[in-house]
Amino acid sequence: AARMTEALEIMRSLLDGEKLTYEGQYYTTDRAKLYSPPFGPVPIWLAAGGPKTAALAAQKAEGIITSVKDTADTLERVVQPSRAAAEAAGRPAPKILATRWSLLASDEKEAWEALYPWRGLRAPGRLEAVDPQTLRERADELPREDVLGRYTLVESADDIVAAYSPLVTELGADVVTFQMASLDQEALIEMLGSDVLPRLRERADQRD
């Protein structure tokens, strides 16, 4: 957290056009400056899964990226702590980008096949391994239900809307992203555009 704090302070200053001399515990700069600066303000979004990082994001960033398995848990551990920290710091509440991992499939067999490129993400030792094949092999040795249990399984556009609506209506997310896999990605993308996004936008409009 201390290292990230310093990094955020440096990035914010440079993105805001400052010439920065900085002496921290982890990072130092000597008259650092972006001589090809961005054309306008650049918000910083920080990933957060718990109250400590959520509070840091509220104090040093403009937005939070959070992966949601249980909406109530994310609200308690990420959204509410971030709002409290922002209020204490006299800053506006950070925007929320919420994502959910899900699989479009008619049954567990199809879901397992659709998950093939992602299985290694749930394998033990994934932070140390360097070969994706090794991670996939480790994941395949796990009980299938343990791996699939980490994802929301959906079969239709109605299921997707039901799965992602709480991110809009309960978390109040400003941005919702879909981490989804299926055996036909092009058809899934078309479904999201035609049958899912309009309904989620309608729910967002009703919330506002």
Secondary structure, DSSP 8 states (H G I E B T S, - for coil): -HHHHHHHHHHHHHHTT--EEEE-SS-EEEEE--SS--SS----EEE-SSHHHHHHHHHH-SEEEEE-SSHHHHIIIIIHHHHHHHHHTT----EEEEEEEEEE-SSHHHHHHHTGGGGGGGSTTTTT---HHHHHHHHHHS-HHHHHTTSEEE-SHHHHHHHHHHHHHTS--SEEEEEEE-S-HHHHHHHIIIIIHHHHHHHHHHH-
